Amino acid sequence: MSQTAFVPIASLRDQDIPTQYRRRKTREVKVGEVGIGGDNPVRVQTMITAATLDTAAAVQQIIDLYEAGAEIVRVTAPNLREAQNLAEIKAELKRRGYSRVPLVADVHHQGMDIALECAKHMEKVRINPGLFVYRKPDASRLEYSESEIQEELEAIEKTFLPVILACKARGIAMRVGVNHGSLSERIKVTYGDSPAGMVESALEYLRICEAHDYHNLVISLKASRVQVMLAAYRLMAVRLAQENMDYPLHLGVTEAGDGMYARVKSSIGIGTLLAEGIGDTIRVSLAEDPVNEIEVCYDILQSLGLRKTKVEYIACPSCGRTKFDLPTVLNEVRDATKHLVGLDIAVMGCIVNGPGEMADADYGYVGRGPGKIALYRKHEVVKNDIPAERGVQELIALLQEDGVWVEP
């Protein structure tokens, strides 16, 4: 029988029911001029899809993503030639006035030489522990001896150390980015193809970094399945605390797909962890133009009250009590006020539930009766029985009267 005491909801005080999360405390890691973790807001990043060797296309996409709100942009460097071309990309960005855009180089297979080249040019290097020192899989292996494990760890350190020293010398950051689909065979044999394996894969590299006094680190543990992703990050937060490590975490559901389902999947994975106080930077991975990822990221952050980058619209789903065509009116209100970032505006269909449900809004547009609407400031009715066709115009007049209106 469970020993957990049942607490009647009526006996709980407001302070017993948290509405604000307590964010996990981390050190600040700088990627160029952008800080991750510490007291910084949760950062938004994405990755270009243009070929790294196509300098013009890569530069244009970086600029487009930055202008759309990406605070950090990642570029792939799968081979040495592409890593070398990062210098051309950086030079062209500088010529076009975008030298401050923080760039991350993505390094995977046999990564030492590639990572060393990337470290010359970029503000951050991402390495994948499962592939950085690649060994051909042997499906017949059932276990590793202690001596074999130690031999592999020494091989990792020998290959990894020059990259640590290069990043340390330039004062640039590194992301230890684990992917569930690319764990090393030794990790899978030892820990299973599991969240625990993902966490231990990252910790091996973090311990090497710490042994060489390098701490400018961010960690990610991405999986395409939300349940695996959630378990990995939760376990990582626990293990970091146990090892007295305070590194920021980069969140993402990798290979989420496209369309509505990919957005829902990413929002559930990323949003759940953020609501628990876990996460310092995010990426929504869509099989679409990467510019589409950015709005989803900011919507996740706004829905949790972590960052506000647009007007918050509160609107009822409509029912038989609604006194006007709510979808049409909502779009009219949005078109007129969407530039007033920072405001919360409610559009409610009727007087029955409208005033109560919009209690947190700064302004309310509420159906009063057939062909009539009322305008609210917070809880206060300030204009009543307004002809519906004049509703948006009167709302703008109220915003002007209150001094919050600016011309779009």
Secondary structure, 3 states (H helix, E strand, C coil): CCCCCCCCHHHCCHHHCCCCCCCCCCCEEEECCEEEECCCCCEEEEECCCCCCCHHHHHHHHHHHHHCCCCEEEEECCCHHHHHHHHHHHHHHHHCCCCCCCEEEEECCCCHHHHHHHCCCCCEEEECHHHHCCCCCCCCCCCCCHHHHHHHHHHHHHHHHHHHHHHHHHCCEEEEEEEHHHCCHHHHHHHCCCHHHHHHHHHHHHHHHHHCCCCCEEEEEEECCHHHHHHHHHHHHHHHHHCCCCCCEEECECCCCCHHHHHHHHHHHHHHHHHCCCCCEECCCCCCCCHHHHHHHHHHHHHCCCCCCCCEEEECCCCCCCCCCHHHHHHHHHHHHCCCCCCEEEEECCCCCHHHHCCCCCEEEEEEECCEEEEEECCEEEEEEEEHHHHHHHHHHHHHHCCCCCCC
